[in-house]
Amino acid sequence: MADDLDPDDGDRYRHAAAEPDEGREELSQDTIWAWATPPGRSALAVLRISGPAVGNVLHALGVRVLPAPRRASLARLVDPADGQPIDQAIVLRFPAPASFTGEDLVEIQHHGGLGVRRMLANVLAHMPSLRPAEAGEFTRRAFLAGKLGLSEVAGLGDLVDATTARAARHALLRLEGEVSRQVEAWSDQLLGLRAEIEADLDFAADQADVTAGALGRAGPRLELLRDQLRKAVQSAGAATRLREGFVVAVTGRPNVGKSSLVNLLAGREVAIVTERPGTTRDPIEVELDLNGLPVTLIDTAGLRETDDPIEQEGIRRAREKAAGADLVIELVDARDMPPAVVDCPNHLIVVNKADLVPDRWAMLAISCRTGTGIDELLAAIAARLDKDLPAELGAVPADARGQAAVSQALEAVEQALAALPLAEPVLVAEELRAAALALARLTGLGGDPEDVLSAIFARFCIGK
């Protein structure tokens, strides 16, 4: 983690909880190792080791004096079997609990050649009390040590997978705790409401007027909480799209320039371009970065009447892709009559081959041959996709599990509001408890089963 490399950032980890929270499994006592950089040739590789035996590992590699915490130290690594040199490396040490995993942690930055990697892997494989890390085990240990909540874990995974600047920035906000802070605010509201209503349950029957007063005061606060949760649920689709990417389908009749446009936007030849109609059969997908937005652009088969069964299947798939796309670009030939259909929020009509017709078009016109209008087209696409992205997406869970937890909390709060006119504090208190439990599951403190945790951490690479 980049945070580990900052010598002034120790307090962030030093003051974090050293003991696992209730509902989390016990920390493993194994010492684990893995490369945090992908395999293969590279100028630099980072080897991470976490657990109680990191000091013994450094000594075995020839580092006789442990480096000062959070200070880079140059070390000559040797093979403990014969004393032969392995590499010169930079060693950083992060003592527990002020580390990413909450354990003693070491990062060894060495030259990334395959020979060095193989020598180190051979040495580590023969050390006692040491084993290779499983996928996501470093991050899992950080979670178990209370360093990260599940919402931060999800943000870390999104940050690793992010392909554009916008997606990375929102993932970083989730990693830095925006979702957790929002959930904490909701939980505090629920806690206050539950405290008042459940306290009134202790009053005798002749104190019913006091209970009715507590329920009456809860109404406006529950409505405010409902509106906040509802807004988060409504933003979930946009958060998912920014995480997984928007889908833009290019449709139109044969030979209007769909494949040429896709090739132009992709910056390379991804689709075959010929004068023969029906060249494109299967949808061709290419990933793009449009103004920081992750976009999957799909080149589809030309829409026309045909007796060719293969082309018919391509047209069927084209219509299917267009139906599920966030935005459909309908490309028309400038030499044809303009379409009668007007633009709608998820449908953009674009005139191609504008260089062949001198007339000025009222709608967006481009030329794939000359590049005219392409910048305007890109701006129009980005504007259509960007309009539904709220500014506060960093506080909205982008994963399906987190979004389901918020939806469950919203449903429980709505049920509590519906129970208020019944003047039954027990029903209201039970719904508030269900809402609090749903939010606790979002942060990882709600008693989630082991298979949920395994599914979450399995998406990480070994070095995370």
N, C-alpha and C positions, 0 to 999 in steps of 0.2 A: 504494500500500500504506500502511496505517496506520503501519507501522514506520518508513517514510520520514519521517513527520511528527514523530517523537520526536527532539528535538535531543540527548538524552542516550543515544541508542541507536546512535551511530555505530560503536562498537566491534564490534557484532555483524557489521556489514558490513566494517569496516576490516580485521579480522583474518581474514576469510574468504579462501579461496584465490582469487587473482586469475587464475590460469592454469586453463584447462579441464582436467578429468581425462582420463586415458587412456580411449579409447573414445567420447569426445564429439567432435562435429564442430567445426570452427573457428568462432570468433566472426565475425559479419558486421561490416564496417567502415562500413556505412550508418548514417546518423542517421535515426531513425524518430519519428513523432509520432502521437498518437491521443488522443481524449477518453476519460477513465476514467469518465465519467458518461454515462448514456444520452442520446440525442438528444432534442430537444424543449425546451419552456420549463421553466426551473428557476431557483431563486434563485441557485444556485452551480453552476458547471461547472469541471471539473478537466482541464486539458490536460497531457499527459505527453510529454516529448521526451527521447530517449535516444540517445547516440552521441557521436562526437568533435566534432561541429559545434554542440553546444548553445550554446556561448559566442557563436558567430557569429549564431545565431538570436536570442538575447537582444539583442545589439547592433543587429541589423536592426530589432527591434521597439521600439527606443528606450531600452533599458536600458543606459546607458553604463557604469555601474559594477556589476560583478557582485556579487550579494548574498553575504554571508559564508555559508560552508557551514552548512546546517541552521538558518538563521535566516530567519524570514519577513521579506520586504521589500516595501513598497508601491511599485508602479511604474506609470507612465503608458505604456500601449502605443500605438504609432502605426503607421500604414501607411508602410513605407519608400519606397513609390512617390511619395507626395505629402506626407508628414508629417502627414496628418490623424489626429486621435485615434481610437482604437478603443475603449479601455476603461481603467479603473483596476483593477489586479489585484494579488494577492499572489503573489510569486515565491519559490519555494524551490529551492535548488541543492544537489545531492548529488554531490560530485566522486568520480570513480573512485579506488579500487575499492570505496569504502564507500557503495555504493548498492544498491538492489534488483536492478538488472540487472548490477552490476559495472562499468558504464560511467558516464561523466558523464551525470547525469540531472537534469532540471528539471521541476518541476510548477508550472503557472500556474493559480491559482485566480481565475477571472473571473466576472462576472455571466453568468447562463445564458441570456440572451435569444437568440432565433434570429438577430437582426441581428449581434450580437457574434460568434457562432459562424461565421456566413457570412463576415464580414470576416476573421477569423483564418484560416479555411480557405483563403480566396483568397490571402492573403499567404503562407501556408506552401506552398501548391501551386506558387508561382513562385520558391521559394528553391532554389538549387543544393545538391546533396549532401543532399537531404532528401526523404523519401518517406513516405506513410502506412503505418502498421504493419499487418501481417497479423494474423489472428485468433490470439491467444495469444502474439504475438511478444515482448512484454515478459517474460512468464514463461519463454518458451523461452530468451531470452538469460540470464535468471537461472540457469537450469539449465546452460546451456553454460559459464557463468562459474564454476560450482561453488558457487553460492549456495544452490541447492535441489537435492535429489535428486528422483527421480521420485515417491517416496512423498510428499514434501512438496508436489510439484506436484499430485498427486492430491488431497491434503488441501485445497489452496487451491481447486481446482475444486469440491470438495464443500462447502467453506465458502461459496463464492459461490452455490451452488445450494440450500443448506440452507433449508428452510421452517419449521423448528421449532427451539426452543432446544436440545433434546437433540442433534439432528442437527448443529447448528452447533458445539456444544461438543466433540463427538467429532471433527468435521472440524478444528477448531482444534488439537486435540492432535496430529493427524496432520501438520498444517502446521508445528507447532512441533517435530516430529521424533520423536514417540513410536514410530512404525513404524521409522524409521531406527535409533533406539537399540536396539530389540528385534532388528532384523536384524543390527546390529553385534555384539550379544551372541552370537547364534547363529553368526555368522561367526567370531568369536573361538574359540568352542568347536571348530568345524570346523578352524580353522587349527592349534590345538594338537594335535588328533588326527592331522591330516595330517602335521604336522612329525615326530611320533614314529614313525608308521608308515612314512613315506617315507624317514626317516633310516635305519630298520632295513633298508630294501631294499638299502642299500649294503654290508651285512655279507656276508661270504662264507657259503657253504653250511654250513660247520661252526659257524656262529653262529645256527643255526635256533632254538635255545632262547631266544635274545634276542628274535628276531622273534615267537615264540609268546607271550613275556611281554608285548610291546607290544600284541598283539591281545587278550590277556586283559584288560589294563588298560583297553582301549578299550570293552569291553562295557558296563559300568555308565554310562559317560559318554554313549555312543551311545543307550542306553535313555532317559536323562534328556532328551537333545536330541529324541529321537523323541516323547516325551510332550509336550514343549513345542510342537513343531510340530503335533502332532495336535490339541492344544487350540486352537491358532490356526485350524486348518482347520475344526474343529467350530464355532467362533465366527463363521466367515465368513458364514454365512447370516444371522445376527442383524445383523452389520455392514452387509450389503447391504440388509436391510430398513430399518434406521435411516437409510440413505442414500437409498433409493428409495421408502420408505413401505410400511406394512402395508396389506393388503387385508382389509376387513371387509364381508361380504355379508349383507344383510338379506333373509331368505326367509320364506315362510309362505303360507297360503292367501289367496285374494283378499279384500280388504276387512278385513284384520286390523289395518291401520294402518301398513303398511310405508312408504308414501310420506309419510304424516304424520310418522313418526318421523325419516325422512331430512331432511325440511324443518325439523323442530324442531332437530335436531342441527346442521344447516348454518346455521341462523339466517336462512334465506331460502327463497323458493318455488322449489325446483329440480325438483320432481316434481309432476305434476298429481294432485290429490286429488278423486275423485268417488265417489258411491255405486255407480256401475256397475262390476261386476267386470271384470277384464281391461283396465283403463285403461293400466297400464304394460306395454309390449311390449318395447322395447329396454332393457337395463340402463342406469341413470342413475348416473353417478359424480360424487362431490363430494369435494374434498380438505379434510381437517380437521386441526386441531392438538389432540390429546388428551393433556393433561399433558406436553407437550413431544414427543410421539410423532407423526410424520407418518402420517396414515391416509387411505386412499382408501375412502370409504364407498360401497357399491353398492346401489342400490334395484333389486330384480329383479321379474320378472313373478310374479304369484300362481300358486301351484302347484295345479292342479286338472285334472280331465279335461275336454277341450274338443274340438269338431270344427272350430274356427276354425283354419285353417292358419297364419295370422299369429300368433295367440296361442300355438299349439303351438311355433312357432319361438322366441318369447319365453321360453317355459317351458324349452325346450332350452338356451337361452343362460343362463337363470337357474341351472339345474343345473350347467352348465359353470363359471360364475363361482363358485358355492359350492364346487365341487370343488377349485378352485385358490386359495381364500381362506385367509388366515392364521387368520381367525375367522369363524364363521357364527353370526349371530343369528337364531334361529328364533322368529318372533313368532306368538303364539297369542292368540285372543280369550278374554277372561275368562269369557264366557258359554258357551264350549264346554267339553267335558270336557278335563281336563288331559292332555297327551300322556304316553304310556307311556315315551318315550325320556327318559333322564336326561342331565344335562350331562356333556360330556367335554372334554378340554383345548382343543379348537378348535371347540367347539359350545356355545353359550349359549342356553338357552330363556328367553324373556322373555314374560310375560303382559301384554298391553295391554288398555286399557279397564277397568282395575281400579276406576275410579270408578262403573261400572255394576253392580258386584257387591259386596255388603257383606262377603263372606267374606274372610278373611285368607289369602293364598297362602303356601305354604311356599317356593315359588321366587320369583325376582325379578319384581315386579309394577310396572307403570308406567301412567300415563295421559297420552297425548299431548295430550288436551284440557286437563287441569288442570296438567300438568307434574309430577305426583306421581311420584317414583321415578326421575326422569331423572338426578339427580346420582349416585344409587346405580348406575344403569346405566353412566354414563360411568366411574365408578371401577372397575366390574367389567370393562369392556372394557380399560381401561388396565392393570389388574392381569394380565389374561390375556396381553396383548401384552408386558408388561414383564418377565414372569417368566423369559423366555429370553434376556434381554439381559445379558451379563456386564458387570461394572463396568469391565474393562480393554479395552473395545472401541476406545479411542483408539489402541491398539498393534496393531490388526488391520487389514490392508488391506481397504478397502471396495469396491475396483474389481475387476473380473473378472481383469484382467491381473495385479495384485498377488496375488490369491488363487491364481491358477494357478501363480505362481512358488513360493509357499509349499507348495502341494500337490506340485509337482515335487521340491522339496527334501525333503519328507517321504518321498516314494517312494524317493528315492535313499538316504536314511538307513536306511529299512527294508531296502533291498537290501544295504546294507553290513552290517547286523546279521545278515541271512541268510547272508552270506558268511563271517562270523567262524568258524563251525565247520569251514570248509574249510581253514583255516590258510593262506589265500592272500592275503598282504598286498597284492599287486598289484590284486586284485579290490576289496578294501576301499578302497584308496587311490583307485581310479578312481571308485567310487560317492561317496566324500567330495568328490572334485573336482567331480562333477556336482552335488552338493548345494550346494557353494559357488558354482558358476556360476549356479544357479537363483536364489540369494539376491542375487547381484550384479546379475542382470537386474531384480530388484525395485527396486533403488536407481538403476538406470540406467547402471551401469558394466559391464554384461555384453555389450557389443557388439550392442545391439539395432539392427535395421535402421532406415533412415530412415522407412519407412512407419509403423512403430510410433510413433515420435516425432511424426510429423505427425498421426496419429490422436489422440494424447493432447492435443496443444496446440490442435487444431481446435475443441475444445468450449469454449474460452475466448472471451470477448468481445474485441473489437478492443483495448480499452484495457487489457487484462491481458497 
